[in-house]
Amino acid sequence: MQQFEAGIAWQRGEHEGFTDQRYSRAHEWAFDGGLRVPASSSPLSVPLPMSNPANVDPEEALVAAASSCHMLFFLSLAAQAGFVVDSYRDNALGTMEKNAQGRIAMTRIALRPVIVFRGEGPDAAKLAALHHNAHDKCYIANSITADVVVEEAS
């Protein structure tokens, strides 16, 4: 068993209300390596000025976690197969809507990687197999109910 810890800290402002729902949702995430990340609710969920659009929101973080996990497994699998990856960029897109139970949920995460290989890269079938294997190994994708799919980048 492995465990992962993240610290979350929020403090109500001295002159902010609370029961009227007009308080800042800005907070901080702290990770074991010392990184601190400013976070907030999404302005799509909680209107300005109670949200801070400059901060990372949980929805963006979920999409980024799925994309990052897939990429890390893809890179490892490509290296094992003898392919050299020079760069990997993804502009992943999460879709939030009502799920089958009628609750708002992240229902789909589309990964749209653009990968540059040094020398000859894999053919289409091998590339698809690398993505399929990376998806199978990605424990973030294995942990969520949203469909996580790889799409051609636009």
Chimera marker file (.cmm) of the C-alpha trace (Angstrom):
<marker_set name="trace">
<marker id="1" x="0.000" y="0.000" z="0.000" r="1" g="1" b="0" radius="0.5"/>
<marker id="2" x="1.151" y="3.525" z="-0.775" r="1" g="1" b="0" radius="0.5"/>
<marker id="3" x="-0.311" y="6.688" z="0.668" r="1" g="1" b="0" radius="0.5"/>
<marker id="4" x="-0.143" y="10.228" z="-0.664" r="1" g="1" b="0" radius="0.5"/>
<marker id="5" x="-0.807" y="13.320" z="1.374" r="1" g="1" b="0" radius="0.5"/>
<marker id="6" x="-1.825" y="16.828" z="0.397" r="1" g="1" b="0" radius="0.5"/>
<marker id="7" x="-2.383" y="19.699" z="2.800" r="1" g="1" b="0" radius="0.5"/>
<marker id="8" x="-5.272" y="22.067" z="2.219" r="1" g="1" b="0" radius="0.5"/>
<marker id="9" x="-5.515" y="25.410" z="4.068" r="1" g="1" b="0" radius="0.5"/>
<marker id="10" x="-8.262" y="28.046" z="3.953" r="1" g="1" b="0" radius="0.5"/>
<marker id="11" x="-8.850" y="31.043" z="6.224" r="1" g="1" b="0" radius="0.5"/>
<marker id="12" x="-11.890" y="33.313" z="6.291" r="1" g="1" b="0" radius="0.5"/>
<marker id="13" x="-11.013" y="36.958" z="5.747" r="1" g="1" b="0" radius="0.5"/>
<marker id="14" x="-11.427" y="39.242" z="8.734" r="1" g="1" b="0" radius="0.5"/>
<marker id="15" x="-14.146" y="41.345" z="7.089" r="1" g="1" b="0" radius="0.5"/>
<marker id="16" x="-15.865" y="38.563" z="5.138" r="1" g="1" b="0" radius="0.5"/>
<marker id="17" x="-19.279" y="37.194" z="5.821" r="1" g="1" b="0" radius="0.5"/>
<marker id="18" x="-19.843" y="33.479" z="5.774" r="1" g="1" b="0" radius="0.5"/>
<marker id="19" x="-23.459" y="32.454" z="6.140" r="1" g="1" b="0" radius="0.5"/>
<marker id="20" x="-24.337" y="34.750" z="3.220" r="1" g="1" b="0" radius="0.5"/>
<marker id="21" x="-22.022" y="32.635" z="0.978" r="1" g="1" b="0" radius="0.5"/>
<marker id="22" x="-19.950" y="35.740" z="0.145" r="1" g="1" b="0" radius="0.5"/>
<marker id="23" x="-16.529" y="34.558" z="1.270" r="1" g="1" b="0" radius="0.5"/>
<marker id="24" x="-13.364" y="33.865" z="-0.685" r="1" g="1" b="0" radius="0.5"/>
<marker id="25" x="-12.878" y="30.318" z="-1.917" r="1" g="1" b="0" radius="0.5"/>
<marker id="26" x="-9.151" y="30.948" z="-2.424" r="1" g="1" b="0" radius="0.5"/>
<marker id="27" x="-6.999" y="28.509" z="-0.483" r="1" g="1" b="0" radius="0.5"/>
<marker id="28" x="-3.645" y="26.757" z="-0.704" r="1" g="1" b="0" radius="0.5"/>
<marker id="29" x="-2.537" y="23.229" z="-1.496" r="1" g="1" b="0" radius="0.5"/>
<marker id="30" x="0.718" y="22.045" z="0.102" r="1" g="1" b="0" radius="0.5"/>
<marker id="31" x="2.616" y="18.972" z="-1.070" r="1" g="1" b="0" radius="0.5"/>
<marker id="32" x="5.287" y="16.826" z="0.580" r="1" g="1" b="0" radius="0.5"/>
<marker id="33" x="8.116" y="18.217" z="-1.547" r="1" g="1" b="0" radius="0.5"/>
<marker id="34" x="7.395" y="21.711" z="-0.244" r="1" g="1" b="0" radius="0.5"/>
<marker id="35" x="5.476" y="23.026" z="-3.261" r="1" g="1" b="0" radius="0.5"/>
<marker id="36" x="2.579" y="25.310" z="-2.390" r="1" g="1" b="0" radius="0.5"/>
<marker id="37" x="-0.084" y="25.922" z="-5.020" r="1" g="1" b="0" radius="0.5"/>
<marker id="38" x="-2.691" y="28.686" z="-4.850" r="1" g="1" b="0" radius="0.5"/>
<marker id="39" x="-6.103" y="27.102" z="-5.385" r="1" g="1" b="0" radius="0.5"/>
<marker id="40" x="-9.699" y="28.261" z="-5.602" r="1" g="1" b="0" radius="0.5"/>
<marker id="41" x="-13.099" y="27.173" z="-6.726" r="1" g="1" b="0" radius="0.5"/>
<marker id="42" x="-13.678" y="27.633" z="-10.432" r="1" g="1" b="0" radius="0.5"/>
<marker id="43" x="-15.368" y="30.900" z="-11.408" r="1" g="1" b="0" radius="0.5"/>
<marker id="44" x="-17.724" y="28.638" z="-13.388" r="1" g="1" b="0" radius="0.5"/>
<marker id="45" x="-18.883" y="27.139" z="-10.074" r="1" g="1" b="0" radius="0.5"/>
<marker id="46" x="-18.625" y="30.101" z="-7.707" r="1" g="1" b="0" radius="0.5"/>
<marker id="47" x="-18.867" y="33.604" z="-9.222" r="1" g="1" b="0" radius="0.5"/>
<marker id="48" x="-16.246" y="36.335" z="-8.944" r="1" g="1" b="0" radius="0.5"/>
<marker id="49" x="-15.067" y="37.808" z="-6.637" r="1" g="1" b="0" radius="0.5"/>
<marker id="50" x="-15.487" y="34.772" z="-4.348" r="1" g="1" b="0" radius="0.5"/>
<marker id="51" x="-13.330" y="32.666" z="-6.738" r="1" g="1" b="0" radius="0.5"/>
<marker id="52" x="-9.855" y="33.536" z="-7.930" r="1" g="1" b="0" radius="0.5"/>
<marker id="53" x="-9.486" y="32.683" z="-11.627" r="1" g="1" b="0" radius="0.5"/>
<marker id="54" x="-5.671" y="32.922" z="-11.383" r="1" g="1" b="0" radius="0.5"/>
<marker id="55" x="-5.553" y="29.944" z="-9.005" r="1" g="1" b="0" radius="0.5"/>
<marker id="56" x="-5.800" y="26.259" z="-9.886" r="1" g="1" b="0" radius="0.5"/>
<marker id="57" x="-9.262" y="24.826" z="-9.328" r="1" g="1" b="0" radius="0.5"/>
<marker id="58" x="-10.064" y="21.188" z="-8.429" r="1" g="1" b="0" radius="0.5"/>
<marker id="59" x="-11.629" y="20.523" z="-11.837" r="1" g="1" b="0" radius="0.5"/>
<marker id="60" x="-8.482" y="21.680" z="-13.665" r="1" g="1" b="0" radius="0.5"/>
<marker id="61" x="-6.349" y="19.664" z="-11.261" r="1" g="1" b="0" radius="0.5"/>
<marker id="62" x="-8.309" y="16.482" z="-11.973" r="1" g="1" b="0" radius="0.5"/>
<marker id="63" x="-7.884" y="16.937" z="-15.725" r="1" g="1" b="0" radius="0.5"/>
<marker id="64" x="-4.171" y="17.707" z="-15.273" r="1" g="1" b="0" radius="0.5"/>
<marker id="65" x="-3.691" y="14.668" z="-13.011" r="1" g="1" b="0" radius="0.5"/>
<marker id="66" x="-5.261" y="12.336" z="-15.589" r="1" g="1" b="0" radius="0.5"/>
<marker id="67" x="-3.170" y="13.865" z="-18.382" r="1" g="1" b="0" radius="0.5"/>
<marker id="68" x="0.057" y="13.766" z="-16.376" r="1" g="1" b="0" radius="0.5"/>
<marker id="69" x="-0.460" y="10.161" z="-15.271" r="1" g="1" b="0" radius="0.5"/>
<marker id="70" x="-1.136" y="9.039" z="-18.844" r="1" g="1" b="0" radius="0.5"/>
<marker id="71" x="1.910" y="10.933" z="-20.134" r="1" g="1" b="0" radius="0.5"/>
<marker id="72" x="4.265" y="9.451" z="-17.544" r="1" g="1" b="0" radius="0.5"/>
<marker id="73" x="3.210" y="5.898" z="-18.378" r="1" g="1" b="0" radius="0.5"/>
<marker id="74" x="3.321" y="6.652" z="-22.117" r="1" g="1" b="0" radius="0.5"/>
<marker id="75" x="6.902" y="7.959" z="-21.854" r="1" g="1" b="0" radius="0.5"/>
<marker id="76" x="8.005" y="4.881" z="-19.935" r="1" g="1" b="0" radius="0.5"/>
<marker id="77" x="6.342" y="2.501" z="-22.384" r="1" g="1" b="0" radius="0.5"/>
<marker id="78" x="7.765" y="4.362" z="-25.398" r="1" g="1" b="0" radius="0.5"/>
<marker id="79" x="11.261" y="4.136" z="-23.895" r="1" g="1" b="0" radius="0.5"/>
<marker id="80" x="10.800" y="0.405" z="-23.247" r="1" g="1" b="0" radius="0.5"/>
<marker id="81" x="9.762" y="-0.032" z="-26.886" r="1" g="1" b="0" radius="0.5"/>
<marker id="82" x="12.911" y="1.761" z="-28.068" r="1" g="1" b="0" radius="0.5"/>
<marker id="83" x="11.286" y="5.031" z="-29.179" r="1" g="1" b="0" radius="0.5"/>
<marker id="84" x="12.896" y="8.338" z="-28.187" r="1" g="1" b="0" radius="0.5"/>
<marker id="85" x="10.396" y="11.059" z="-27.288" r="1" g="1" b="0" radius="0.5"/>
<marker id="86" x="11.714" y="14.610" z="-27.631" r="1" g="1" b="0" radius="0.5"/>
<marker id="87" x="8.554" y="16.353" z="-26.440" r="1" g="1" b="0" radius="0.5"/>
<marker id="88" x="5.031" y="15.592" z="-25.276" r="1" g="1" b="0" radius="0.5"/>
<marker id="89" x="2.392" y="18.293" z="-24.941" r="1" g="1" b="0" radius="0.5"/>
<marker id="90" x="-1.243" y="17.826" z="-24.076" r="1" g="1" b="0" radius="0.5"/>
<marker id="91" x="-4.114" y="20.272" z="-24.063" r="1" g="1" b="0" radius="0.5"/>
<marker id="92" x="-6.498" y="17.998" z="-22.153" r="1" g="1" b="0" radius="0.5"/>
<marker id="93" x="-10.170" y="18.897" z="-21.905" r="1" g="1" b="0" radius="0.5"/>
<marker id="94" x="-12.527" y="17.865" z="-19.118" r="1" g="1" b="0" radius="0.5"/>
<marker id="95" x="-16.293" y="17.884" z="-19.580" r="1" g="1" b="0" radius="0.5"/>
<marker id="96" x="-18.490" y="18.430" z="-16.545" r="1" g="1" b="0" radius="0.5"/>
<marker id="97" x="-22.203" y="17.713" z="-16.850" r="1" g="1" b="0" radius="0.5"/>
<marker id="98" x="-24.934" y="15.682" z="-15.224" r="1" g="1" b="0" radius="0.5"/>
<marker id="99" x="-24.095" y="11.997" z="-14.994" r="1" g="1" b="0" radius="0.5"/>
<marker id="100" x="-26.486" y="9.034" z="-15.254" r="1" g="1" b="0" radius="0.5"/>
<marker id="101" x="-27.556" y="9.611" z="-11.636" r="1" g="1" b="0" radius="0.5"/>
<marker id="102" x="-28.404" y="13.253" z="-12.391" r="1" g="1" b="0" radius="0.5"/>
<marker id="103" x="-25.454" y="14.641" z="-10.403" r="1" g="1" b="0" radius="0.5"/>
<marker id="104" x="-22.878" y="17.094" z="-11.745" r="1" g="1" b="0" radius="0.5"/>
<marker id="105" x="-19.695" y="15.155" z="-12.444" r="1" g="1" b="0" radius="0.5"/>
<marker id="106" x="-16.596" y="15.188" z="-14.601" r="1" g="1" b="0" radius="0.5"/>
<marker id="107" x="-17.955" y="12.762" z="-17.198" r="1" g="1" b="0" radius="0.5"/>
<marker id="108" x="-15.183" y="12.829" z="-19.780" r="1" g="1" b="0" radius="0.5"/>
<marker id="109" x="-11.537" y="13.772" z="-20.032" r="1" g="1" b="0" radius="0.5"/>
<marker id="110" x="-10.125" y="14.027" z="-23.534" r="1" g="1" b="0" radius="0.5"/>
<marker id="111" x="-6.362" y="13.772" z="-23.771" r="1" g="1" b="0" radius="0.5"/>
<marker id="112" x="-5.059" y="15.366" z="-26.960" r="1" g="1" b="0" radius="0.5"/>
<marker id="113" x="-1.315" y="14.783" z="-26.937" r="1" g="1" b="0" radius="0.5"/>
<marker id="114" x="1.119" y="16.094" z="-29.518" r="1" g="1" b="0" radius="0.5"/>
<marker id="115" x="4.223" y="13.925" z="-29.374" r="1" g="1" b="0" radius="0.5"/>
<marker id="116" x="7.516" y="14.543" z="-31.176" r="1" g="1" b="0" radius="0.5"/>
<marker id="117" x="9.790" y="11.536" z="-31.585" r="1" g="1" b="0" radius="0.5"/>
<marker id="118" x="13.477" y="11.632" z="-32.424" r="1" g="1" b="0" radius="0.5"/>
<marker id="119" x="14.082" y="9.597" z="-35.545" r="1" g="1" b="0" radius="0.5"/>
<marker id="120" x="11.421" y="7.189" z="-36.642" r="1" g="1" b="0" radius="0.5"/>
<marker id="121" x="8.436" y="7.094" z="-34.346" r="1" g="1" b="0" radius="0.5"/>
<marker id="122" x="5.873" y="4.347" z="-33.995" r="1" g="1" b="0" radius="0.5"/>
<marker id="123" x="3.375" y="3.647" z="-36.754" r="1" g="1" b="0" radius="0.5"/>
<marker id="124" x="-0.303" y="4.390" z="-36.084" r="1" g="1" b="0" radius="0.5"/>
<marker id="125" x="-1.046" y="0.910" z="-34.708" r="1" g="1" b="0" radius="0.5"/>
<marker id="126" x="1.940" y="0.935" z="-32.320" r="1" g="1" b="0" radius="0.5"/>
<marker id="127" x="1.128" y="4.490" z="-31.209" r="1" g="1" b="0" radius="0.5"/>
<marker id="128" x="-2.449" y="3.437" z="-30.446" r="1" g="1" b="0" radius="0.5"/>
<marker id="129" x="-1.129" y="0.418" z="-28.519" r="1" g="1" b="0" radius="0.5"/>
<marker id="130" x="1.218" y="2.632" z="-26.471" r="1" g="1" b="0" radius="0.5"/>
<marker id="131" x="-1.693" y="4.917" z="-25.573" r="1" g="1" b="0" radius="0.5"/>
<marker id="132" x="-3.931" y="1.938" z="-24.751" r="1" g="1" b="0" radius="0.5"/>
<marker id="133" x="-1.282" y="0.432" z="-22.462" r="1" g="1" b="0" radius="0.5"/>
<marker id="134" x="-0.595" y="3.787" z="-20.805" r="1" g="1" b="0" radius="0.5"/>
<marker id="135" x="-4.319" y="4.193" z="-20.170" r="1" g="1" b="0" radius="0.5"/>
<marker id="136" x="-4.546" y="0.697" z="-18.653" r="1" g="1" b="0" radius="0.5"/>
<marker id="137" x="-1.633" y="1.440" z="-16.307" r="1" g="1" b="0" radius="0.5"/>
<marker id="138" x="-2.740" y="4.957" z="-15.306" r="1" g="1" b="0" radius="0.5"/>
<marker id="139" x="-4.057" y="4.677" z="-11.769" r="1" g="1" b="0" radius="0.5"/>
<marker id="140" x="-5.716" y="8.088" z="-11.995" r="1" g="1" b="0" radius="0.5"/>
<marker id="141" x="-7.821" y="6.928" z="-14.957" r="1" g="1" b="0" radius="0.5"/>
<marker id="142" x="-8.437" y="3.668" z="-13.084" r="1" g="1" b="0" radius="0.5"/>
<marker id="143" x="-9.701" y="5.645" z="-10.076" r="1" g="1" b="0" radius="0.5"/>
<marker id="144" x="-12.305" y="7.876" z="-11.673" r="1" g="1" b="0" radius="0.5"/>
<marker id="145" x="-15.614" y="7.118" z="-13.351" r="1" g="1" b="0" radius="0.5"/>
<marker id="146" x="-15.231" y="9.663" z="-16.146" r="1" g="1" b="0" radius="0.5"/>
<marker id="147" x="-14.327" y="8.336" z="-19.567" r="1" g="1" b="0" radius="0.5"/>
<marker id="148" x="-10.670" y="9.145" z="-20.231" r="1" g="1" b="0" radius="0.5"/>
<marker id="149" x="-10.000" y="9.012" z="-23.970" r="1" g="1" b="0" radius="0.5"/>
<marker id="150" x="-7.090" y="9.897" z="-26.240" r="1" g="1" b="0" radius="0.5"/>
<marker id="151" x="-8.077" y="12.073" z="-29.197" r="1" g="1" b="0" radius="0.5"/>
<marker id="152" x="-6.100" y="13.446" z="-32.087" r="1" g="1" b="0" radius="0.5"/>
<marker id="153" x="-4.789" y="16.889" z="-31.236" r="1" g="1" b="0" radius="0.5"/>
<marker id="154" x="-6.235" y="19.797" z="-33.141" r="1" g="1" b="0" radius="0.5"/>
<link id1="1" id2="2" r="1" g="1" b="0" radius="0.2"/>
<link id1="2" id2="3" r="1" g="1" b="0" radius="0.2"/>
<link id1="3" id2="4" r="1" g="1" b="0" radius="0.2"/>
<link id1="4" id2="5" r="1" g="1" b="0" radius="0.2"/>
<link id1="5" id2="6" r="1" g="1" b="0" radius="0.2"/>
<link id1="6" id2="7" r="1" g="1" b="0" radius="0.2"/>
<link id1="7" id2="8" r="1" g="1" b="0" radius="0.2"/>
<link id1="8" id2="9" r="1" g="1" b="0" radius="0.2"/>
<link id1="9" id2="10" r="1" g="1" b="0" radius="0.2"/>
<link id1="10" id2="11" r="1" g="1" b="0" radius="0.2"/>
<link id1="11" id2="12" r="1" g="1" b="0" radius="0.2"/>
<link id1="12" id2="13" r="1" g="1" b="0" radius="0.2"/>
<link id1="13" id2="14" r="1" g="1" b="0" radius="0.2"/>
<link id1="14" id2="15" r="1" g="1" b="0" radius="0.2"/>
<link id1="15" id2="16" r="1" g="1" b="0" radius="0.2"/>
<link id1="16" id2="17" r="1" g="1" b="0" radius="0.2"/>
<link id1="17" id2="18" r="1" g="1" b="0" radius="0.2"/>
<link id1="18" id2="19" r="1" g="1" b="0" radius="0.2"/>
<link id1="19" id2="20" r="1" g="1" b="0" radius="0.2"/>
<link id1="20" id2="21" r="1" g="1" b="0" radius="0.2"/>
<link id1="21" id2="22" r="1" g="1" b="0" radius="0.2"/>
<link id1="22" id2="23" r="1" g="1" b="0" radius="0.2"/>
<link id1="23" id2="24" r="1" g="1" b="0" radius="0.2"/>
<link id1="24" id2="25" r="1" g="1" b="0" radius="0.2"/>
<link id1="25" id2="26" r="1" g="1" b="0" radius="0.2"/>
<link id1="26" id2="27" r="1" g="1" b="0" radius="0.2"/>
<link id1="27" id2="28" r="1" g="1" b="0" radius="0.2"/>
<link id1="28" id2="29" r="1" g="1" b="0" radius="0.2"/>
<link id1="29" id2="30" r="1" g="1" b="0" radius="0.2"/>
<link id1="30" id2="31" r="1" g="1" b="0" radius="0.2"/>
<link id1="31" id2="32" r="1" g="1" b="0" radius="0.2"/>
<link id1="32" id2="33" r="1" g="1" b="0" radius="0.2"/>
<link id1="33" id2="34" r="1" g="1" b="0" radius="0.2"/>
<link id1="34" id2="35" r="1" g="1" b="0" radius="0.2"/>
<link id1="35" id2="36" r="1" g="1" b="0" radius="0.2"/>
<link id1="36" id2="37" r="1" g="1" b="0" radius="0.2"/>
<link id1="37" id2="38" r="1" g="1" b="0" radius="0.2"/>
<link id1="38" id2="39" r="1" g="1" b="0" radius="0.2"/>
<link id1="39" id2="40" r="1" g="1" b="0" radius="0.2"/>
<link id1="40" id2="41" r="1" g="1" b="0" radius="0.2"/>
<link id1="41" id2="42" r="1" g="1" b="0" radius="0.2"/>
<link id1="42" id2="43" r="1" g="1" b="0" radius="0.2"/>
<link id1="43" id2="44" r="1" g="1" b="0" radius="0.2"/>
<link id1="44" id2="45" r="1" g="1" b="0" radius="0.2"/>
<link id1="45" id2="46" r="1" g="1" b="0" radius="0.2"/>
<link id1="46" id2="47" r="1" g="1" b="0" radius="0.2"/>
<link id1="47" id2="48" r="1" g="1" b="0" radius="0.2"/>
<link id1="48" id2="49" r="1" g="1" b="0" radius="0.2"/>
<link id1="49" id2="50" r="1" g="1" b="0" radius="0.2"/>
<link id1="50" id2="51" r="1" g="1" b="0" radius="0.2"/>
<link id1="51" id2="52" r="1" g="1" b="0" radius="0.2"/>
<link id1="52" id2="53" r="1" g="1" b="0" radius="0.2"/>
<link id1="53" id2="54" r="1" g="1" b="0" radius="0.2"/>
<link id1="54" id2="55" r="1" g="1" b="0" radius="0.2"/>
<link id1="55" id2="56" r="1" g="1" b="0" radius="0.2"/>
<link id1="56" id2="57" r="1" g="1" b="0" radius="0.2"/>
<link id1="57" id2="58" r="1" g="1" b="0" radius="0.2"/>
<link id1="58" id2="59" r="1" g="1" b="0" radius="0.2"/>
<link id1="59" id2="60" r="1" g="1" b="0" radius="0.2"/>
<link id1="60" id2="61" r="1" g="1" b="0" radius="0.2"/>
<link id1="61" id2="62" r="1" g="1" b="0" radius="0.2"/>
<link id1="62" id2="63" r="1" g="1" b="0" radius="0.2"/>
<link id1="63" id2="64" r="1" g="1" b="0" radius="0.2"/>
<link id1="64" id2="65" r="1" g="1" b="0" radius="0.2"/>
<link id1="65" id2="66" r="1" g="1" b="0" radius="0.2"/>
<link id1="66" id2="67" r="1" g="1" b="0" radius="0.2"/>
<link id1="67" id2="68" r="1" g="1" b="0" radius="0.2"/>
<link id1="68" id2="69" r="1" g="1" b="0" radius="0.2"/>
<link id1="69" id2="70" r="1" g="1" b="0" radius="0.2"/>
<link id1="70" id2="71" r="1" g="1" b="0" radius="0.2"/>
<link id1="71" id2="72" r="1" g="1" b="0" radius="0.2"/>
<link id1="72" id2="73" r="1" g="1" b="0" radius="0.2"/>
<link id1="73" id2="74" r="1" g="1" b="0" radius="0.2"/>
<link id1="74" id2="75" r="1" g="1" b="0" radius="0.2"/>
<link id1="75" id2="76" r="1" g="1" b="0" radius="0.2"/>
<link id1="76" id2="77" r="1" g="1" b="0" radius="0.2"/>
<link id1="77" id2="78" r="1" g="1" b="0" radius="0.2"/>
<link id1="78" id2="79" r="1" g="1" b="0" radius="0.2"/>
<link id1="79" id2="80" r="1" g="1" b="0" radius="0.2"/>
<link id1="80" id2="81" r="1" g="1" b="0" radius="0.2"/>
<link id1="81" id2="82" r="1" g="1" b="0" radius="0.2"/>
<link id1="82" id2="83" r="1" g="1" b="0" radius="0.2"/>
<link id1="83" id2="84" r="1" g="1" b="0" radius="0.2"/>
<link id1="84" id2="85" r="1" g="1" b="0" radius="0.2"/>
<link id1="85" id2="86" r="1" g="1" b="0" radius="0.2"/>
<link id1="86" id2="87" r="1" g="1" b="0" radius="0.2"/>
<link id1="87" id2="88" r="1" g="1" b="0" radius="0.2"/>
<link id1="88" id2="89" r="1" g="1" b="0" radius="0.2"/>
<link id1="89" id2="90" r="1" g="1" b="0" radius="0.2"/>
<link id1="90" id2="91" r="1" g="1" b="0" radius="0.2"/>
<link id1="91" id2="92" r="1" g="1" b="0" radius="0.2"/>
<link id1="92" id2="93" r="1" g="1" b="0" radius="0.2"/>
<link id1="93" id2="94" r="1" g="1" b="0" radius="0.2"/>
<link id1="94" id2="95" r="1" g="1" b="0" radius="0.2"/>
<link id1="95" id2="96" r="1" g="1" b="0" radius="0.2"/>
<link id1="96" id2="97" r="1" g="1" b="0" radius="0.2"/>
<link id1="97" id2="98" r="1" g="1" b="0" radius="0.2"/>
<link id1="98" id2="99" r="1" g="1" b="0" radius="0.2"/>
<link id1="99" id2="100" r="1" g="1" b="0" radius="0.2"/>
<link id1="100" id2="101" r="1" g="1" b="0" radius="0.2"/>
<link id1="101" id2="102" r="1" g="1" b="0" radius="0.2"/>
<link id1="102" id2="103" r="1" g="1" b="0" radius="0.2"/>
<link id1="103" id2="104" r="1" g="1" b="0" radius="0.2"/>
<link id1="104" id2="105" r="1" g="1" b="0" radius="0.2"/>
<link id1="105" id2="106" r="1" g="1" b="0" radius="0.2"/>
<link id1="106" id2="107" r="1" g="1" b="0" radius="0.2"/>
<link id1="107" id2="108" r="1" g="1" b="0" radius="0.2"/>
<link id1="108" id2="109" r="1" g="1" b="0" radius="0.2"/>
<link id1="109" id2="110" r="1" g="1" b="0" radius="0.2"/>
<link id1="110" id2="111" r="1" g="1" b="0" radius="0.2"/>
<link id1="111" id2="112" r="1" g="1" b="0" radius="0.2"/>
<link id1="112" id2="113" r="1" g="1" b="0" radius="0.2"/>
<link id1="113" id2="114" r="1" g="1" b="0" radius="0.2"/>
<link id1="114" id2="115" r="1" g="1" b="0" radius="0.2"/>
<link id1="115" id2="116" r="1" g="1" b="0" radius="0.2"/>
<link id1="116" id2="117" r="1" g="1" b="0" radius="0.2"/>
<link id1="117" id2="118" r="1" g="1" b="0" radius="0.2"/>
<link id1="118" id2="119" r="1" g="1" b="0" radius="0.2"/>
<link id1="119" id2="120" r="1" g="1" b="0" radius="0.2"/>
<link id1="120" id2="121" r="1" g="1" b="0" radius="0.2"/>
<link id1="121" id2="122" r="1" g="1" b="0" radius="0.2"/>
<link id1="122" id2="123" r="1" g="1" b="0" radius="0.2"/>
<link id1="123" id2="124" r="1" g="1" b="0" radius="0.2"/>
<link id1="124" id2="125" r="1" g="1" b="0" radius="0.2"/>
<link id1="125" id2="126" r="1" g="1" b="0" radius="0.2"/>
<link id1="126" id2="127" r="1" g="1" b="0" radius="0.2"/>
<link id1="127" id2="128" r="1" g="1" b="0" radius="0.2"/>
<link id1="128" id2="129" r="1" g="1" b="0" radius="0.2"/>
<link id1="129" id2="130" r="1" g="1" b="0" radius="0.2"/>
<link id1="130" id2="131" r="1" g="1" b="0" radius="0.2"/>
<link id1="131" id2="132" r="1" g="1" b="0" radius="0.2"/>
<link id1="132" id2="133" r="1" g="1" b="0" radius="0.2"/>
<link id1="133" id2="134" r="1" g="1" b="0" radius="0.2"/>
<link id1="134" id2="135" r="1" g="1" b="0" radius="0.2"/>
<link id1="135" id2="136" r="1" g="1" b="0" radius="0.2"/>
<link id1="136" id2="137" r="1" g="1" b="0" radius="0.2"/>
<link id1="137" id2="138" r="1" g="1" b="0" radius="0.2"/>
<link id1="138" id2="139" r="1" g="1" b="0" radius="0.2"/>
<link id1="139" id2="140" r="1" g="1" b="0" radius="0.2"/>
<link id1="140" id2="141" r="1" g="1" b="0" radius="0.2"/>
<link id1="141" id2="142" r="1" g="1" b="0" radius="0.2"/>
<link id1="142" id2="143" r="1" g="1" b="0" radius="0.2"/>
<link id1="143" id2="144" r="1" g="1" b="0" radius="0.2"/>
<link id1="144" id2="145" r="1" g="1" b="0" radius="0.2"/>
<link id1="145" id2="146" r="1" g="1" b="0" radius="0.2"/>
<link id1="146" id2="147" r="1" g="1" b="0" radius="0.2"/>
<link id1="147" id2="148" r="1" g="1" b="0" radius="0.2"/>
<link id1="148" id2="149" r="1" g="1" b="0" radius="0.2"/>
<link id1="149" id2="150" r="1" g="1" b="0" radius="0.2"/>
<link id1="150" id2="151" r="1" g="1" b="0" radius="0.2"/>
<link id1="151" id2="152" r="1" g="1" b="0" radius="0.2"/>
<link id1="152" id2="153" r="1" g="1" b="0" radius="0.2"/>
<link id1="153" id2="154" r="1" g="1" b="0" radius="0.2"/>
</marker_set>
